[in-house]
Amino acid sequence: MKKIRVFETFAGYGGASFGLKKANIPHEVIAFSEWDNWASELLEANFPGTPNLNDITKVDPDELADFDLFTGGFPCQPFSSAGKGLGELDIRGTLFYDVIRICEVKQPKDILLENVKGMTTQKHRETFKKIISELERIGYNVHFKVFNSKHYGIPQNRERLWIYATQRERDVFWDFDLTPEPLIGYFKDFLDENPDPNLYLNDSQIERLIEKHKVDFNVTETSCFDVYNKKVRKDGISITLTEPHHNTLRVVEVPVNGRFRVRKLSVTEHFRLMGFDDGELNFANQSYQQLCKRAGNGWDINVASKIFRLIYS
């Protein structure tokens, strides 16, 4: 298979690159575009020597090498209205404009974009329609689908919208879809055997959780506590990983000598639930907060790998 040249934007920890690697697809990243300093440090640690062009709004497509695949988990900012009551949307001033601006000039064969499921809801319908129409305007056939990580081997309830735009002449029966797969393990199977003691809440913190959320931590197997919905999940699935400051998830272990055991997820556990093997990502000695923030905002590289296999099969 010919080596695919990739321009990875809004790169985070390099989710597209790790997804391509997991899919065993020969590729070369011509450049990243990632403005966050901590994410950029991770990219340098894991992909030394690959240029990072930082702010995508400053990227000049005429100065870019040619590439076959454009990827990005672009932020969904509110699109401004253009005209008075005409229902038009103006992509200028948004970061999606830069996706279109670059791809219109470079014309890669394939574009893969990722965003939250909420993009497909009634509230954002016009924005979503504008995204699709802009990709079509610059010459692409557009496919899209919401995939949930828990349906493809990883026990995380993570629904994400994937948009695939292509210049390829696909077979009329080709469908942008993945065949569901059984889980390779449940939530408890993705956890550390000997968690860091510093991850555990003290008795006072646990009591506050019980009082605030009226929850029972008397479990018979290690489970995921969904803080937002105030319940301990019984299905062996993790809730969606988010940035750690949201405090949406806690691990609840079987009580020991009558004492409840509740803790945070470790960094390694975060990345296992994002499709990584242990040691696959160089953490660059970054803090718990920064690394878990990357995981909460990143691509599930397991799902990404399956999408890439579909695209390039």
HELIX and SHEET records of a PDB file:
HELIX    1   1 GLY A   15  LYS A   22  1                                   8    
HELIX    2   2 ASN A   37  ASN A   46  1                                  10    
HELIX    3   3 ILE A   56  LYS A   58  5                                   3    
HELIX    4   4 PRO A   61  GLU A   63  5                                   3    
HELIX    5   5 LEU A   95  LYS A  106  1                                  12    
HELIX    6   6 LYS A  117  THR A  120  5                                   4    
HELIX    7   7 GLN A  122  HIS A  124  5                                   3    
HELIX    8   8 ARG A  125  ARG A  137  1                                  13    
HELIX    9   9 SER A  149  HIS A  151  5                                   3    
HELIX   10  10 PHE A  187  PHE A  190  5                                   4    
HELIX   11  11 PRO A  197  LEU A  199  5                                   3    
HELIX   12  12 ASP A  203  HIS A  213  1                                  11    
HELIX   13  13 PRO A  244  HIS A  246  5                                   3    
HELIX   14  14 VAL A  267  ARG A  272  1                                   6    
HELIX   15  15 TYR A  288  ASN A  297  1                                  10    
HELIX   16  16 ILE A  301  TYR A  312  1                                  12    
SHEET    1   A 6 HIS A  27  SER A  33  0                                        
SHEET    2   A 6 ILE A   4  THR A   9  1                                        
SHEET    3   A 6 LEU A  69  GLY A  72  1                                        
SHEET    4   A 6 ASP A 110  VAL A 116  1                                        
SHEET    5   A 6 GLU A 159  THR A 166 -1                                        
SHEET    6   A 6 ASN A 141  ASN A 148 -1                                        
SHEET    1   B 2 SER A  80  ALA A  82  0                                        
SHEET    2   B 2 GLU A  88  ASP A  90 -1                                        
SHEET    1   C 4 LYS A 231  VAL A 232  0                                        
SHEET    2   C 4 SER A 223  ASP A 226 -1                                        
SHEET    3   C 4 LEU A 249  VAL A 256 -1                                        
SHEET    4   C 4 ARG A 259  ARG A 263 -1                                        
END                                                                             
